[in-house]
Amino acid sequence: MIQYLNIMRPELLNSIFKNISTLPGIGPKLETIFNKLSINKIVHLFWHIPYNIIKRDMYENINDLYINWILDGNDDLINTCDD
């Protein structure tokens, strides 16, 4: 017969398995928004990390814009066209 070990998680990790509303600044409104994103516990936030950043700069003149270029994480311009 197979015996299953009854292993509990370390006490240190219990805090990340608490409800998201236990974080400071998360009230009922924000909790509802997070719940719609399937973020119910603090640990679920670890899987919702940003993967992309959009840099929006204000330009005085439309001629200063770069068309079909993107800015990478090192602030280098990369051409997205095959011209």
C-alpha positions as CSV (number, residue, x, y, z in Angstrom):
1,M,0.0,0.0,0.0
2,I,1.3,3.5,-0.9
3,Q,1.7,5.9,2.0
4,Y,1.4,9.6,1.3
5,L,3.6,11.9,3.2
6,N,1.7,14.7,4.9
7,I,4.2,17.5,4.2
8,M,3.3,21.1,5.1
9,R,4.8,24.1,3.5
10,P,7.3,26.1,5.6
11,E,5.8,28.7,7.9
12,L,7.7,31.4,6.0
13,L,5.7,30.8,2.8
14,N,2.3,31.1,4.4
15,S,2.2,34.9,4.0
16,I,2.3,34.7,0.2
17,F,-0.8,32.4,0.2
18,K,-2.9,35.0,1.9
19,N,-5.8,36.8,0.2
20,I,-4.8,39.7,-2.0
21,S,-6.9,42.1,0.1
22,T,-4.4,41.7,3.0
23,L,-1.9,43.9,1.0
24,P,-1.9,47.6,2.0
25,G,-3.8,49.7,-0.5
26,I,-5.9,46.8,-1.9
27,G,-9.5,47.5,-1.0
28,P,-12.8,46.0,-2.2
29,K,-12.7,47.8,-5.6
30,L,-9.2,46.7,-6.5
31,E,-9.8,43.2,-5.1
32,T,-12.7,42.8,-7.5
33,I,-10.5,43.9,-10.4
34,F,-7.7,41.4,-9.4
35,N,-10.3,38.6,-9.0
36,K,-11.5,39.2,-12.5
37,L,-7.8,38.6,-13.6
38,S,-7.8,35.3,-11.5
39,I,-5.5,36.9,-9.0
40,N,-6.9,35.8,-5.7
41,K,-3.8,35.3,-3.6
42,I,-0.6,37.2,-3.3
43,V,1.3,34.3,-4.9
44,H,-0.7,34.8,-8.1
45,L,0.9,38.3,-8.6
46,F,4.3,36.5,-9.2
47,W,2.9,35.1,-12.4
48,H,1.6,38.5,-13.7
49,I,4.9,40.4,-14.2
50,P,5.3,43.0,-17.0
51,Y,6.9,41.7,-20.2
52,N,6.7,44.7,-22.3
53,I,7.0,48.5,-21.9
54,I,5.6,51.1,-24.2
55,K,7.5,54.3,-24.2
56,R,5.3,57.3,-25.0
57,D,7.2,60.5,-25.6
58,M,5.9,63.9,-26.4
59,Y,7.3,65.4,-29.6
60,E,7.1,69.1,-30.4
61,N,7.3,68.5,-34.1
62,I,5.9,65.6,-36.2
63,N,9.1,65.5,-38.2
64,D,11.0,64.3,-35.1
65,L,9.0,61.1,-35.0
66,Y,10.6,57.8,-36.0
67,I,8.3,55.8,-38.3
68,N,8.6,51.9,-38.1
69,W,11.3,52.1,-35.4
70,I,11.1,50.7,-31.9
71,L,13.2,51.5,-28.8
72,D,14.7,48.5,-27.0
73,G,15.5,48.3,-23.3
74,N,18.9,49.9,-23.8
75,D,17.3,53.0,-25.5
76,D,18.7,51.9,-28.9
77,L,16.5,52.4,-32.0
78,I,15.7,49.3,-34.0
79,N,14.2,49.5,-37.5
80,T,11.2,47.3,-38.0
81,C,11.1,47.6,-41.8
82,D,13.0,45.4,-44.2
83,D,13.9,48.4,-46.4
